[in-house]
């Protein structure tokens, strides 16, 4: 598959989230990471994007951060316009993506219980998707859900990984 941008969000030693994303090739992201990331991280999420909603830009690249939620998304949220209106998100959105809408909706639903918020989000979304999600107050945890879109998870002695590309 091709891609138009790449990004990652790392949970650093102090539990802060370091977010870096860049339009273009992964080498562009690597250059930004080399300049901006200092310290050690203990988990993270990353994404290479092929645009479906919104043009090719740094702001449309994943991950998206909304309040206390950081997420990456593969798929299409068909009802993102309706959710933008329902949750009054127009003034908050920094991108043109359905993914950022999902992040803000999840942040609106979040009250400290990640599983409940994710269940409620899943009930609201229409379309096919897979997400990897981090919450600011849950350092070291990555949550993943899918509907129709592929998602594979593995755990080894070296760590765990989740991917939305089965190959």
C-alpha positions in Angstrom: 0.0 0.0 0.0 1.1 3.5 -0.6 0.8 6.3 2.0 0.9 10.1 2.0 1.9 10.9 5.6 3.2 9.2 8.8 3.1 9.9 12.5 3.5 8.5 16.0 2.6 9.2 19.5 4.9 8.0 22.3 4.2 7.6 26.0 7.3 9.0 27.5 9.0 8.0 30.8 7.1 10.8 32.6 3.8 9.6 31.1 3.5 12.6 28.8 2.5 12.0 25.2 5.0 13.1 22.5 3.2 13.5 19.2 5.1 13.8 15.9 3.5 13.7 12.4 4.5 14.7 9.0 3.2 14.7 5.4 5.2 12.7 2.9 7.5 9.8 3.3 8.5 8.0 6.5 12.0 9.5 6.1 10.4 13.0 6.6 8.9 11.7 9.9 12.3 10.3 10.9 14.0 13.6 10.4 11.4 15.4 12.6 11.6 12.6 15.3 15.4 12.9 15.4 15.0 16.7 16.1 12.0 16.6 18.5 12.1 13.4 20.5 14.3 13.5 23.6 14.1 10.8 26.2 12.8 7.2 26.5 9.3 6.0 25.7 7.7 2.8 27.0 4.9 2.4 24.5 3.4 4.2 21.5 1.2 4.1 18.4 2.2 4.9 14.8 0.4 5.2 11.5 1.0 5.6 7.8 -2.0 7.3 6.2 -3.6 7.0 2.8 -6.0 9.9 2.6 -9.8 9.3 2.4 -11.0 12.4 4.2 -9.0 15.6 3.9 -5.9 16.4 1.9 -2.3 15.6 2.4 -1.0 17.8 5.2 0.7 17.6 8.6 -2.5 18.4 10.4 -4.4 15.6 8.6 -1.7 13.0 9.4 -2.3 10.6 12.3 -2.2 10.2 15.3 -4.9 12.7 16.2 -5.0 14.2 19.7 -8.3 15.4 21.2 -8.3 16.4 24.9 -7.0 13.3 26.8 -7.4 10.9 23.8 -4.7 10.1 21.2 -5.7 7.7 18.4 -4.8 6.3 15.0 -7.5 5.0 12.6 -7.7 2.8 9.5 -11.1 2.9 7.7 -13.9 5.3 7.1 -16.4 6.8 9.5 -19.5 7.3 7.4 -21.4 9.4 9.9 -18.6 11.8 10.9 -20.6 14.9 9.6 -23.5 14.0 11.9 -21.2 13.4 14.8 -19.5 16.7 14.3 -22.9 18.4 14.6 -24.1 16.2 17.5 -21.0 16.9 19.6 -20.5 20.5 18.5 -17.0 19.9 17.2 -16.7 22.4 14.4 -14.6 24.9 16.5 -12.4 22.2 17.9 -11.3 20.4 14.7 -7.7 21.1 13.5 -7.9 18.6 10.6 -10.3 17.7 7.9 -10.5 14.0 8.9 -13.2 11.7 10.1 -10.5 10.3 12.4 -10.2 13.5 14.4 -13.9 13.6 14.8 -13.8 10.1 16.3 -11.1 11.2 18.7 -13.1 14.2 19.9 -16.3 12.1 20.3 -14.3 9.6 22.4 -12.9 12.4 24.5 -16.4 13.7 25.0 -17.5 10.2 26.2 -14.5 9.6 28.4 -15.1 9.9 32.2 -12.1 7.8 33.4 -13.3 4.4 32.2 -11.7 3.6 28.9 -13.6 0.5 28.2 -17.0 2.1 28.7 -16.1 5.1 26.6 -14.8 2.9 23.8 -18.1 0.8 23.9 -20.2 3.9 23.7 -18.1 5.2 20.8 -18.5 1.9 19.0 -22.3 2.2 19.3 -22.2 5.7 17.7 -19.9 5.0 14.8 -21.1 3.9 11.3 -18.6 2.5 8.9 -15.6 0.3 8.9 -12.7 1.0 11.1 -9.9 -0.1 13.3 -8.4 2.1 16.1 -5.5 2.1 18.4 -6.1 4.5 21.3 -4.1 5.9 24.2 -5.6 7.9 27.1 -3.5 10.5 29.0 -4.4 9.0 32.4 -3.7 5.4 31.4 0.1 5.5 30.7 1.4 2.3 29.3 -1.9 1.1 27.9 -3.0 0.9 24.3 -6.6 0.0 23.5 -7.7 -1.4 20.1 -11.1 -2.0 18.5 -12.2 -2.9 15.0 -15.4 -3.2 12.9 -15.0 -4.7 9.5 -11.4 -3.3 9.0 -8.7 -5.8 9.8 -6.8 -5.8 13.1 -4.2 -8.3 14.3 -2.6 -8.3 17.8 0.4 -10.3 19.0 2.3 -10.6 22.3 5.8 -12.0 22.5 8.6 -12.0 25.0 9.9 -8.8 23.4 6.6 -6.9 23.7 3.2 -6.6 22.2 2.1 -5.1 18.8 -1.1 -4.3 17.0 -1.4 -3.8 13.2 -4.3 -3.0 10.8 -2.4 -4.5 7.8 -2.6 -8.2 8.1 0.7 -8.7 6.1 
